[in-house]
Amino acid sequence: MRFNVQLNSEEMDGDDCNFPPDSSDDHSQRGSVASSATLLRAQDVLVYICGDSAVHLTLEGLGSVSVQELGRSVREALHIPDTAQDAFAFWLCSPLLELQLKARHQPYKLCRQWQDLLYRFTEASEEDISQDEPCLQYRRNVFYPKSKELQIDDEGVLRLLYEEARGNILTGRYPCDPEHWTGLGALSLALDEGTGLDGQQFSTTLRKKKLSSFLPAHVAMGTGGLLSTLRGKSNRQTGLEQKLMDEYRKIIPPAGNSAEPTQLLHQYLNTCHTLPYYGCAFFFGEIDKPAQGILQRAKRKAVNVGICLEGVYVMDVKEKHVLLGLHFNELSWDHSYPEEQGDSHILWLEFDGDEDGTPVNKLLKIYSKQAELMCGFIEFCVELKSVSEGGAAAEMDGEGGRSPQPAEQDGSNKNAREGRRGMLRRQSSVVCSRVHSLNTISYVDNGKEIKRLKPKRAASFFTRQVSAPSYSAVQVAESLEQG
């Protein structure tokens, strides 16, 4: 399972990472260190981009080359205009970990510290860590606003963004409903083969490339046991092909013309933008499963935690749907370190809820060695968002105090809880939260201590919030009963 990590400046400052001093002595199994003379010579470097292709560069002084210097060479090779240079960032990636790098980072030095990173931020076994090797990728910057992405017209840049988004759709990292994945699959087919396929050509293309080239793998392959798969495979495949063909026929270009690639790319990305977790950085963790009985031992569920400029999204890795989605003004957060051997790092998310009509605060525990990273990442996104909103407000003032449109009012001034709870009733959508399926702690404050289910508005469990609450924070009780 892959997960994205953006290390903040406190975690990775300057050229070196602030790792525990004994980690490399106890665990790292590095190969021989290249000599200074070797690093000063011209070296071949492959920078991978989404879509199974790579940029081949020849660099001198590889050991001291920074991301900023490397970026100029890659942008020149890919013909990326200066107006879109902030849309992309460099990543070190492997099946175990993905790191978005900052401009001052030196990729070679981070590669030398890769095993230390794996020991610190993953639960991988020593054998897996010893065999893991990162590659350098050039992909979307998680801090690039979607509003700016909509203004891009360069086909090469749009193609890079499309390939990454397509990969996240097909692997299920971006959960989506049938109306989304059929439309996106049809657009992918049109981009690959054009919009002029007839029925026979369409079927031939699907037989050659398979449905999994256009639809999410868990959709194309199906779920269930072996017998049910064998019995229903033919009917299921036929149904999916028909749905894909129906959507493909809706892509109608201007009379007598083929649809322009940029038009199709924009349609694909615009559809992805309707998914709230598009462009998120992803972290891996686990949450408690609700107890099925008194004697049943507590179990955990694997989740992906997506964090972006808009909010936090907790997704079920197996079922490919959202368990919890919150904007930053709807939650408080914190993290805790292990207190004893065998304990886990925990990211705490607090949000409003109710039980039997009683307003309560709910706490969700996410177990992850990346809890501190997630907490810092949320804080950075909140700060970045507040700065951008402040700049936008100043710009509006300069334009004569233009009144915000209804959509802007909903996003900035209106308490989003009402809209979020309305969405919760649409449980058929994979995009909507499933709070009822979470094992959370519910509590209220009676003025002295935290208790469960008292009919009074709850005080905040944490001090980390987007803005000062109308109620005061309380001290953490020594123990909270698990709900």
C-alpha positions in Angstrom: 0.0 0.0 0.0 1.4 3.4 -1.0 0.9 6.6 0.9 2.0 10.1 0.2 4.1 12.1 2.7 5.1 15.8 2.6 7.7 16.4 5.3 7.5 19.8 6.9 10.5 22.0 7.6 10.8 20.9 11.2 11.1 17.2 10.0 13.5 17.8 7.1 15.5 21.1 7.5 18.4 21.9 5.2 20.3 19.2 3.6 19.9 16.5 6.3 16.9 14.9 7.9 16.7 15.0 11.7 16.6 11.2 12.3 17.1 9.5 15.6 20.9 9.3 16.0 20.9 5.5 16.6 18.6 4.4 13.7 21.3 4.2 11.1 23.6 2.3 13.4 21.0 -0.3 14.3 19.1 -0.8 11.2 20.5 0.7 8.0 22.0 -1.7 5.5 23.4 0.6 2.9 25.6 -0.4 0.1 29.0 1.0 -0.5 29.2 4.8 -0.6 30.2 6.3 -3.9 33.5 8.2 -3.9 33.6 11.9 -4.3 35.3 11.5 -7.6 32.5 9.3 -8.9 29.9 11.8 -7.8 31.7 14.7 -9.5 31.7 12.9 -12.9 28.7 13.1 -15.2 26.0 10.7 -14.1 22.9 9.4 -15.9 19.7 10.1 -14.1 16.2 8.9 -14.9 13.3 11.1 -13.7 10.0 9.1 -14.0 6.7 10.7 -14.9 3.3 9.2 -14.6 2.3 7.2 -17.7 5.3 4.8 -17.7 7.8 7.2 -19.3 10.9 8.9 -18.0 13.2 11.9 -18.7 16.9 10.9 -19.2 19.3 13.5 -17.9 23.1 13.6 -17.6 24.2 15.6 -14.5 27.6 16.5 -13.0 28.0 16.7 -9.2 25.0 14.5 -8.6 25.7 14.3 -4.9 25.0 18.1 -4.4 22.3 18.7 -7.0 19.2 20.2 -5.5 15.6 19.8 -6.5 15.6 23.4 -7.7 18.5 22.8 -10.0 17.1 19.5 -11.2 13.7 21.2 -11.9 15.1 23.5 -14.5 16.5 20.6 -16.5 13.3 18.6 -16.3 11.0 21.5 -17.2 13.3 22.2 -20.2 13.1 18.6 -21.4 9.3 18.4 -21.0 8.7 22.0 -22.4 6.8 23.1 -19.4 6.0 26.8 -19.5 7.0 29.0 -16.6 3.4 29.7 -15.8 2.9 26.1 -14.9 6.2 25.3 -13.1 4.6 25.3 -9.7 2.1 22.6 -10.7 4.7 19.9 -10.3 7.2 18.7 -7.7 9.8 16.0 -7.3 9.0 12.9 -5.3 11.1 10.0 -4.1 8.8 6.9 -4.4 8.8 3.2 -3.7 6.1 0.6 -2.9 6.6 1.5 0.8 6.8 5.3 0.9 6.3 8.4 -1.2 8.0 11.7 -0.3 7.4 15.1 -1.9 10.6 17.0 -1.9 11.2 20.7 -1.2 13.3 23.0 -3.5 16.4 22.9 -1.2 16.4 19.1 -0.8 19.2 17.0 -2.5 17.7 13.8 -3.9 20.9 11.8 -3.8 21.4 12.5 0.0 17.8 11.5 0.7 18.3 8.3 -1.2 21.2 7.5 1.1 18.9 8.0 4.1 16.0 6.0 2.6 16.1 3.1 5.0 16.1 5.5 7.9 13.0 7.0 6.6 11.3 3.6 6.2 12.1 2.6 9.7 10.8 5.8 11.1 7.6 6.3 9.1 6.5 2.8 8.0 5.6 -0.6 9.6 7.6 -2.5 6.9 9.6 -5.5 7.9 13.4 -5.4 8.1 13.6 -7.7 5.0 11.3 -5.4 3.0 13.2 -2.3 4.0 16.5 -3.8 3.1 15.2 -4.6 -0.4 13.4 -1.4 -1.1 14.8 1.2 -3.5 13.3 4.6 -4.3 12.9 6.2 -7.8 12.7 9.9 -8.6 9.4 11.1 -10.0 8.0 14.3 -11.3 4.3 14.7 -10.5 1.6 17.0 -9.2 2.5 19.4 -6.3 0.0 18.7 -3.6 -0.1 22.4 -2.7 -1.0 23.5 -6.2 -4.6 25.0 -6.1 -7.2 23.4 -8.2 -8.4 26.8 -9.3 -5.0 27.5 -11.0 -5.0 24.0 -12.6 -8.3 25.0 -14.4 -6.5 27.8 -16.1 -3.8 25.6 -17.7 -4.1 25.3 -21.5 -0.8 23.7 -22.4 -1.5 20.2 -23.7 1.7 18.7 -22.4 1.1 19.9 -18.8 -2.6 18.8 -19.0 -1.4 15.4 -20.2 0.9 15.0 -17.2 -1.8 15.9 -14.8 -4.2 13.6 -16.6 -1.9 10.6 -16.4 -1.5 10.9 -12.7 -5.2 11.4 -12.1 -6.0 8.4 -14.3 -3.6 6.2 -12.3 -5.2 7.2 -9.0 -8.7 6.5 -10.5 -7.7 3.0 -11.8 -6.0 2.0 -8.6 -8.9 3.1 -6.4 -6.9 5.7 -4.6 -9.6 8.2 -5.7 -12.9 6.4 -4.8 -15.7 7.4 -7.2 -19.2 6.4 -8.1 -20.3 4.6 -11.3 -21.4 7.8 -13.0 -17.8 9.1 -12.5 -15.8 6.1 -13.4 -17.8 5.3 -16.6 -17.5 8.9 -17.8 -13.8 9.0 -17.0 -13.2 5.7 -18.6 -15.0 6.9 -21.8 -12.8 10.0 -21.9 -9.7 7.9 -21.5 -10.8 5.8 -24.4 -11.5 8.9 -26.5 -8.0 10.3 -25.7 -6.3 7.0 -26.6 -8.4 6.1 -29.7 -10.3 9.2 -30.8 -14.0 9.8 -30.7 -14.9 8.1 -34.0 -15.0 4.4 -33.1 -18.1 2.5 -34.2 -19.5 -0.4 -32.2 -17.3 -3.1 -33.7 -14.1 -1.0 -33.3 -15.1 -0.2 -29.8 -15.4 -3.9 -28.8 -12.2 -4.8 -30.6 -10.3 -2.0 -28.7 -11.7 -3.3 -25.3 -10.6 -6.8 -26.1 -7.1 -5.7 -26.9 -6.7 -3.3 -23.9 -9.1 -4.8 -21.4 -11.6 -3.0 -19.2 -9.0 -2.5 -16.5 -7.3 0.0 -18.8 -10.3 2.3 -18.5 -12.2 1.3 -15.3 -11.0 1.0 -11.7 -9.4 -2.4 -11.1 -11.9 -3.4 -8.3 -14.7 -2.6 -10.7 -13.3 -4.3 -13.8 -12.3 -7.5 -11.9 -15.3 -7.6 -9.6 -15.6 -8.9 -6.1 -16.9 -12.0 -4.4 -15.9 -15.6 -4.4 -14.5 -17.7 -7.2 -17.8 -19.3 -8.2 -19.8 -16.1 -8.2 -17.0 -14.5 -10.2 -17.1 -17.3 -12.8 -20.8 -17.3 -13.1 -21.3 -13.6 -13.4 -18.2 -12.6 -15.2 -19.6 -12.7 -18.7 -22.8 -10.8 -17.8 -20.8 -8.3 -15.7 -18.3 -7.7 -18.5 -21.0 -7.2 -21.0 -22.8 -4.7 -18.7 -19.7 -2.7 -18.0 -18.8 -2.6 -21.7 -22.3 -1.3 -22.6 -22.1 1.4 -19.9 -18.7 2.5 -21.2 -20.0 2.6 -24.8 -23.0 4.6 -23.8 -20.8 7.2 -22.1 -18.4 7.1 -25.0 -21.2 8.0 -27.5 -22.0 11.1 -25.4 -18.6 12.6 -26.2 -19.9 14.4 -29.3 -17.3 16.7 -31.0 -18.2 19.6 -33.2 -19.8 18.6 -36.5 -17.3 17.2 -38.9 -14.4 17.6 -36.4 -12.5 15.4 -33.9 -12.6 16.4 -30.3 -9.5 18.4 -29.4 -7.2 16.6 -26.9 -7.1 19.7 -24.6 -10.9 19.7 -24.5 -11.0 16.0 -23.5 -8.2 16.5 -20.9 -10.0 19.5 -19.4 -13.2 17.4 -19.1 -11.3 14.6 -17.4 -9.6 16.8 -14.9 -12.8 18.8 -14.3 -14.6 15.6 -13.4 -11.8 14.7 -11.0 -12.0 18.1 -9.4 -15.5 17.1 -8.2 -13.9 14.5 -6.0 -13.0 16.4 -2.7 -9.8 14.4 -2.2 -8.3 15.2 -5.7 -4.7 16.2 -5.2 -4.4 15.0 -1.6 -1.3 13.8 0.0 -2.0 10.3 1.3 -0.9 8.6 4.5 -1.5 5.1 5.6 -3.0 4.2 9.0 -5.5 2.0 10.8 -8.6 2.6 12.8 -10.6 0.4 15.3 -13.4 -1.7 13.9 -16.7 -1.4 15.8 -17.0 -4.4 18.2 -19.4 -7.1 17.0 -19.8 -8.7 20.5 -18.7 -8.4 24.1 -16.2 -11.2 23.8 -14.9 -10.4 20.4 -11.3 -9.1 20.3 -10.9 -5.6 18.9 -9.7 -5.5 15.3 -8.4 -2.7 13.1 -9.2 -1.6 9.6 -6.6 -0.3 7.1 -7.3 3.3 5.9 -5.8 5.9 3.6 -5.8 9.4 5.1 -5.9 12.1 2.4 -5.0 15.7 3.3 -5.2 18.7 1.0 -5.9 22.4 1.2 -9.6 21.7 1.7 -9.7 19.2 4.5 -9.1 15.6 5.7 -10.5 12.4 4.2 -10.3 8.9 5.8 -10.9 6.1 3.2 -11.4 2.4 3.5 -8.6 0.7 1.7 -10.5 -2.5 1.0 -14.0 -1.2 0.3 -12.8 1.9 -1.7 -15.1 4.4 -0.1 -14.9 7.4 2.2 -15.4 6.8 5.9 -15.0 10.4 7.0 -14.6 13.7 5.2 -14.2 17.0 7.0 -13.3 20.5 6.1 -10.8 22.2 8.4 -13.4 24.4 10.0 -15.3 21.2 11.1 -12.6 19.5 13.1 -9.9 19.8 15.7 -6.8 17.6 15.7 -3.8 16.5 17.6 -1.3 13.6 17.8 0.1 11.5 20.7 3.3 9.6 21.0 3.5 6.0 22.3 3.7 5.9 26.1 4.8 2.3 26.4 6.5 -0.4 24.3 4.1 -1.7 21.7 1.9 1.4 21.8 1.1 3.3 18.5 1.5 6.8 17.4 -2.1 8.2 17.1 -3.7 11.0 15.1 -6.8 12.3 16.9 -9.6 13.8 14.8 -12.4 15.5 16.7 -15.7 16.6 15.1 -19.4 17.3 15.9 -21.9 14.5 16.0 -25.0 13.2 17.8 -26.2 10.1 19.4 -29.9 9.6 19.7 -30.5 13.2 19.0 -28.0 14.4 21.7 -25.2 16.7 20.5 -21.8 15.2 21.3 -18.2 15.5 20.2 -16.7 12.5 18.5 -13.1 11.4 18.5 -11.6 9.2 15.9 -8.2 7.5 16.6 -6.0 6.8 13.6 -3.0 4.6 14.4 0.0 5.4 12.3 3.7 6.0 12.5 3.0 9.1 10.4 0.6 10.7 13.0 3.0 13.5 13.7 3.5 14.1 10.0 -0.2 14.2 9.4 -0.7 16.7 12.3 2.0 19.0 10.9 0.7 18.6 7.4 -2.8 19.7 8.5 -1.4 22.7 10.3 0.6 23.7 7.2 -2.4 23.4 4.9 -4.5 25.5 7.3 -1.9 28.2 7.3 -1.4 28.1 3.5 -5.2 28.2 3.0 -5.6 31.2 5.4 -2.8 33.1 3.6 -4.4 32.4 0.1 -7.8 33.5 1.4 -6.4 36.6 2.9 -4.8 37.5 -0.4 -8.0 36.8 -2.3 -9.9 39.1 0.2 -7.4 41.9 -0.4 -7.7 41.5 -4.1 -11.5 41.7 -3.9 -11.2 44.9 -1.8 -9.0 46.3 -4.5 -11.7 45.6 -7.0 -14.2 47.7 -5.2 -15.4 45.3 -2.5 -17.2 42.9 -4.8 -19.7 40.8 -2.8 -18.9 37.1 -2.6 -21.0 34.8 -4.7 -23.3 32.3 -3.0 -20.8 29.5 -3.5 -18.1 31.5 -1.9 -20.3 32.3 1.1 -21.0 28.6 1.6 -17.3 27.8 1.5 -16.0 30.5 3.9 -18.8 31.9 6.1 -21.5 29.3 6.4 -21.0 26.5 9.0 -20.6 23.5 6.7 -22.0 21.0 9.2 -25.6 21.3 7.8 -24.4 20.5 4.3 -22.2 17.7 5.4 -25.0 16.0 7.4 -27.3 16.3 4.4 -24.7 14.4 2.4 -24.5 11.7 5.0 -28.0 10.5 4.0 -26.6 9.6 0.6 -25.0 6.4 1.7 -25.0 4.9 -1.8 -22.2 7.3 -2.8 -18.7 6.3 -2.1 -17.7 9.9 -1.7 -19.9 10.5 1.3 -18.9 9.9 5.0 -20.0 6.8 6.9 -19.8 8.1 10.4 -22.1 5.3 11.7 -19.6 2.7 10.7 -16.7 4.3 12.7 -15.7 3.2 16.2 -15.4 6.6 17.9 -15.3 8.0 21.4 -18.3 10.3 22.1 -18.1 12.8 24.9 -19.4 16.1 26.3 -18.1 18.5 29.0 -20.0 19.0 32.3 -17.7 21.8 33.4 -15.4 19.6 35.5 -14.5 16.5 33.5 -15.1 14.9 30.2 -18.1 12.5 30.3 -20.1 10.6 27.8 -23.5 11.7 26.5 -24.3 14.7 28.6 -26.9 16.9 27.0 -24.7 20.0 26.7 -22.5 21.4 23.9 -19.1 19.8 24.1 -15.9 21.6 24.8 -13.0 21.0 22.5 -10.7 18.1 23.3 -7.8 19.9 21.5 -6.5 23.4 21.1 -5.5 22.9 17.4 -8.3 24.5 15.4 -8.8 26.7 12.4 -10.2 29.6 14.5 -10.9 30.3 18.1 -14.0 28.3 19.2 -16.9 29.9 21.0 -16.3 27.5 23.9 -13.1 27.0 25.9 -10.8 24.0 25.7 -10.7 21.5 28.6 -8.0 19.4 30.0 -7.7 15.8 28.8 -9.2 13.4 31.2 -7.0 10.6 32.4 -9.1 8.0 30.6 -11.8 8.0 28.1 -14.2 5.1 27.6 -14.0 3.6 24.1 -17.3 3.9 22.3 
